[in-house]
Amino acid sequence: MPSPGDDGWTHHGKVRAREDGGELTLVVDGLTTQAKYYKPLIYEFFRKVWRGSRPAWGEFSVEIGMEFVGDPPWMDLDNLAKALLDAIKGYAFHDDAQVARLLVERRPAERERIIIVVRKLDTRFLRSSLED
């Protein structure tokens, strides 16, 4: 069974993940225009090799970056976000209704991949900053 390498990443096929400072980062190498491709790929990673933290309650921030080379792929970012949130549901958080902040973007890069960063939000801080 794979365990985190010296770099802190757990790898399985095209997927790798790590936890650092309360943040879960998940990277999927390669791109496809079929958003439904990612759900079973990520689900298999979590089911077979992930030994990190279990899902938590509370509110979360999720950032999804689709990095591409050349022309941007023809993909609806909302469909990508839904597929990825469904894939990490049950592993990062219990239900995607817990996502209080969501950022999804595509950006040019040197390699094609999807990067997902999940952070638990401190709702006390959010409330106090809104009241100031």
N, C-alpha and C positions, 0 to 999 in steps of 0.2 A: 504494500500500500504506500503510495507516495506521501512524503512528509515535506514540510517547508524546507526549501534549500537554504544555503548560506545567505542568500539575498532576502529571505523572508517570504518569498513567493511560493505558493502551492501551484504546481503545473499539472495539466492533463489535456493532452492534445492541443487544440488551438486556444484553450482557456487557461488563464492564470489569475490568482487572486492573493491578496494579503490584507492583513489588518495592521494598522499603525496609528497610534494616537486616537483611538476611537473612530477611525475611518476605515471603511471597507472599500478597497479598490479592486475592480474586476476588469480584466482586459481580454478581449476576444480578437485574435489576429485574423485579418482578412475581412473582406466585405462581400455582401450579396445584396441584391435588391429585394430579396424575399425575406421580409421581417420575421416570418414564421420559422425560418431556419434557426434563429438564435435561441428560441425557447427550449427545444430539446437538448441543444448543445450545452447550454448553461445549466439546465436542470440535471443533466448527466454528471457534469462536473461536481455540483453540490452533493448529489446523491452518492457518488462513488468516492470522491477524494477529499472533500472539504471537511476539516476538523476544527474549524474556527468557531467563533461564537455562534450561539443559536439565535433565532429570531427574538426580537424584543418588542415591547409595547412602547407607545409614545409617538411623537411626531418626528419625521425624517426629512432630510433634504437629499435629493438625488440629482446628480449632474451626469448627463449622458453626452459624450462627444463622439461623433462619427468622423474619423479622420480618413481622408481620401487623397489619392495621387491623381493628378490630371483633372479632368472634368468631374464635377460632383455627380455621384450616382443619382439616378432618378428614383428617389424613395421618399415617401411621405414620412416626415420625422415623427408625426403623431402615431403612426402605425408602429414605427420602430420603438418608440417609448413604451407603448402598450405591451408589445411583445417582451421587451426587456423587464418591465415591471412585473409582468406575470411570471417571468423566469426566476426572478430573485425573491418573489413573494414566498414566504414560508422559510426563508433562509436568512435574509437581512431583517425583515419585519414580518408580522403576521398577515397583514392585509395591505394592499396598495392604497387603501383609503387613509393610511397613516402618513402618506407622503404629503407634507404641507408645502413643500417648495420643490419645484421641478424645473430644471433647465435642460433643454435639448438643443444641440447645435451641431452643424457640420462645419468642418474646417479643413483647409489644405494642410498636408503633412508629408513627411518623407516615407511613410508606410501606411498601409490601409489597416484600420482596426477600429474597434469600438472600445471606449473607455467609460466605465461606470464608477462613480464615486458616491458612496452612501454615508451620510453623517446623521447621527441622532441630534435633534435640535434641543436646545435648552429653552423650553417654552417660557420659563420665568424671565429669562433675559429678553426674549422677544416682546413679552407683555410690557416689561418695564421700559424698554426703549420706545415703544409706541406711546406710552403714557407721558414721556418726557417732553 
